[in-house]
Amino acid sequence: MIKKILECVPNFSEGRDAEIINQIAAAISKVEGVFLLNIDPGKATNRTVMTFVGEPQAVVEAAFQSIKKAQELIDMRLQNGEHPRFGATDVCPLVPISGLTLQEADVWAKILANRVGEELKFPVFLYEASASALHRKNLANVRSGEFEGLEDKLKLAEWQPDYGPAQFVPKTGSIAIGARNFLIAVNFNLNTKSVNLANAISYDVRESGRIVSEVDLTTGEIIKVRKPGKLKAAKAIGWYIEEYGVAQVSMNLTDIDVTPLHMAFEAVQQAAVFQGVTVTGTEIVGMIPLKVLTSAGLHFLRKEHKSVDLTENQIIQVAIKAMGLDDLKPFAPEEKVIEYKLQQKLLK
């Protein structure tokens, strides 16, 4: 049994070319001691999220090989999609799952970042728990301006890379690498195609909220202030996904102990009703820990005053139905839950 489990969830700026996606996945799978658990491509976002786990040294080696392969195969000058991005491997987080602290994951993240900068020779930024400065902690700040603004951004003193050359590499762009706690990437489906409505809902629920105009009671002037949203540890935007024909509120939950998935679902539901639309379901991007589903299932059972004396599978099925996890496509817990997938791999 693996004693120390480190998870890596790289996001590659390619979600349409199966051959490229398969070659990147093969680069990961070739590393001994690494278990590739999930490959989640998106056509509209033109982005693929891969999830793999293993002992830290093996995971870092697999991460490097996947970044190297993406640099070889993806040309950012030709890339386009709905999702914000600034590099071929846009972001590469390392997440402690078992037997590791966040601080230990940070050490491994910096080992990886240093190697990418030195050997692959393109700009590397540290973010989240690995950030070298407060303004670099948030991925949205690091990626601001996206690929199109990267060349000018690299000329700024406050945006010199942590590793690698401070030079714009047109084919590859840049990358954000860092240690972080477990994050859920989730999209809430709406019964509308309106991006404006999806954005309005996202502003209501995300922690950063929205900018509003208020009257300064001292001067009488109209001033701009930020009104926080309902959820802590939540980032969100609205977009339209052509392949599904629906608008979504796309959200990252950065601390699931503070804001669990079921809480986010209900907050989006309430905000949607206020905007005159309905949440029809939920799409999980990548993989999730088992406790996300069991906590949600128990929450909805208690909310309806039903017995919680059910099997684990029954509780999971309650969560799937309550949040519409199978709205766009079948939801298979054995494929989406980290613990289940790792157990399958270890038994082979």
N, C-alpha and C positions, 0 to 999 in steps of 0.2 A: 504494500500500500504506500502511496506517495505521502510523505510526511509534510512537505512544504509545497503548497499549491499556489502558483502565481498564474493569474489570468491575463491574457492580452486580447484586446479588442480593436485591432487596426481598422480604419475606415479608408478604403481605396476609392479614388475618383474614377471608377469605371463600374457601371452596373448593367451594361448592354452587351458587351462582347464576351460570350461564354468562354472562348478560347483564352483570352487574357485572364479572366477570373480563375479558370482552371489551372493555368500555369502558376499564378500566385499561390493558389491553394496547395499545389504540388510542392512548391518551395518550402512551405510550412511543414507539410506531412513528411518530407524527407528527413527531417531532424528527429533523431532518436529521442524518445522520452517525451515527445509532445503529442497531445491528443487534440486534433482539430474537431471541434464539436459542432460548429454551425457555420454555414455560408449563406448570407442573406443579401442578395442583390436587389436593387431597385432601378427600374428603367427610367422613370420620370426624374428621380433624383440623380441618376447616373452615378451611383455610389454602391459599394458593396461592403458590408460589415462582416468580418470573420471573427470567430471566437475560438481561441485555443488555450489549453492549460497544460501545466506540467511543473517539473522542478524549475526553479528560477533560471539557472544557467541555460537549460535547454530552451526555455521560452524566449529568453533574450536572443539566443542564436537564431531561432525560428523567426522572430520579429525582424532581425537584421536581414535575413535572407529574403523575406517577403518584401521589405522596403526596397532592397536591391533589385528584385524582380520587377516591382512596380515602376521603379525608375527606368528600367530597360524597356518596358512595354507600353507605358502610358505617356502620351504627349499632351501636356496641359494646354498647349497652344490650340489644340483641336477640341478640348473638353468643354462640355456645357451640360447643365442640369439644374434642377430646382434647388438642390442643397448648397449652402455656402461651402466654399472650399478654397484652399490656396496651395495645394500640392498634390502630387500623384498619390502618395500616402498622406492623406490630409492630417490625420491625427492617430497617434499610437499610444493609448493608455495602458499602463500596467496596474493590475488590481490584485491586492492580497486577498486570497480566498481562504486559505487554511495554513496555520503554522507560521505565518508571516505578519509583521506589523506594516503599517503604512510607511514608516521610516525605512524599513528594510527594502520595501518595494521602490522607494525613492532612490536608494543606492543603485539598484539594478537599472532604473530608468536613466540615470546619469551615465552609467556604463554604456548603455545602448546609444544614447544621444551622442556621446563622445565618439563612439565608433562610426556612427552614421556620418557625422561631420567630417571626421578624418579620412575615412575610406571612400565615401560616396560624394563628398565635396559639394554639398549644397546646404543652405542655411537651416539650422535646427533651433527651434525655440522650446524652452521648458515651460510647462504650465501646471496648473493645479498644485498638488503638494510639492512638486519639484520646482516651482516657479522661482526665478532668481530675483524678482521684484514684485511688489504688490500688483502693479498694473498688468502683469503678465499671468496672473493666476487664472483669470477667466478666459476660457478658450475663445469666446466671442471677441474679446479685445485683441488677442493674439492674431486672430484670423481676420480682423476688421480690414476692409479694403479688398479682401479676397485676392485671388491670383492676379486680377487685373490691376490692382493697386500695389502689388508687392514690390515692384521695382523702385517706386518712389518711397515706399515705407522703409526699405533697407538703407536709404540715404539718411534717415533720421537717427540722431544720437540715441534716443530712447528706445529704438527698435533694432539695435544691433543684435545679431543672433547670439545665442549662448554657445553654440558650437558650429563649426563649419565656416565657410567664407561669407563675408557680408556682401555677397554678389548675387545678382539676379540670375538664376539658371532657367531660361525660358521653357525648356522642355519639362522640367521637373517641379519648379516652384519651391515650396518649403514644406516643413513638417512641424507639428507640435507633438512633443513626447513628454510624458509625465506620469507620476504615480497618483492615483486617486482612489477614493472609495467606490463601491459599486454604484453604477449609474444605470438607470433604465431609460432607454430611448423608446418613446411610445407616440403613436399618432391616434388621435380621436377623430373618427369619421363623422361627418355632418351630412344632413339631408339637404345640402345646398352645394352649388358650384361657386359661390361667392367667396373670393379671397378676402374681401373687405370684412365680411361677417366673421370669417375665421380669425382674422387678425384682431377684430374687436374683442372676440372671446379670449384670445390669447393674452391681450393686454389686461383683461379683467382678472385673470388667474395667475399669471407669471409673477414671480417675486419682484421684478423690476417695475412692473406695472406700466404706467403710461405718463406722458407729459400733459398736464392740464393747465388751463389759464385760471388764475385767481386774482382777486382784488387785494392789493396790499392795504391792510386796514390803517396803516400809519400814513402812507403817502397817497393812497387812492389810485395808485397806478396798477395796470394789469401786468402781472408777472407770471412767469412760467415755473411751475413746480412739478415735481414727480410724485404721482400718487401710486403707492405700492399696490400690487395685486394681492389676491387672496392667499396664495400658496407660498410657503417658504421653500427654499431649495428647489425651485422650479424655473426652468427657462422655456419659453414657448414662442412660436411664430405661427402664422397661418399661411397655407399654400393650397394650390389646386393640383390634384394628381390626375392627369389625363387618362392613365391606364385604368383607373377605377371610376372616373367620372364624378368624383366628389371632392369637396374641399375638406381639409383636415386641420386640426390644431395639432401641430407637431411639437412635442415636449420632451425635454430631458429632465428627469428627476435625479438630482445630484446627491441626495441623502434620503434613502427610502425609510430610514428610521424617523425622520422628521416629517416627510410627506410620502406615505405609502401609495401605491398605485390606486387602490380603491378610493382614497381621499381625493386624489387628482381627478379621477373619473367623475366623482360626484360634483366636484367644483366646476368642471367643464360642463357637465349636464345642466347645472343651475345657471351658469353664465349663458349657455346656449338658449335656454328657455327665455331668458331676458331679451335675447336678440331675435326671438321668434323662430328659432330652428331647433332641431333635435339631434342628439348624439345617437347614431345608429349602431356604433360598435367601436372596438378598440383594436389597434394593430400594434403588436409588440415587435420591435426591430431588434434582431439579435436574440440573446438568451437572458433568462432571469433565474434568480435563486428560487428554490422551492417555497421558501417562506412568503414570497410575494403572493403566490396563489392561495396558499393555505390561510394566510391572514385575511385576504380578500373574501374567500369563501366563508370563513367564520364571521366576518363583519356583516355580510349580507344575510346570513342565517339569523344572527342575533337581531338584526334590524327588522326582520320579518317575524321575530319571536318564534323561530323554529328551533328544533333540537339540533345541537351541534355534535351529538353522539353519532357521528358518521365516520366511514372509512376515509383515509386520506384521498383516495381517488374520487369519492363522492363529494368531498369538500372542494376539490379542484374543479369538478364539473359545475358546481354551483357558481364558482368564480367565473368560469368561461361563459356561462349563460348570462350571468348578471351584467358583465361588462361587454358582452358581444365580441369576445376574442375570436370567434369564428365567423364574423360578419363578412369579411372579404375573401377568406379562404379557410380551409380547415385548420384548427389549432390542435397540434399534437404535443401533449406535455412531454412525451418521451424524447421529442426533438428540441423542445424549447426550454426545458428545465435543466440547468447545469448539472445538478446532482444525478439526475436520471441518465443523462447522456454520458457523463463520466463513468458511471457504474457500468453501462453497456460496453464502453471502451476497455475498461479494466478486466471485464469478464471474457474478452475475446482471446 
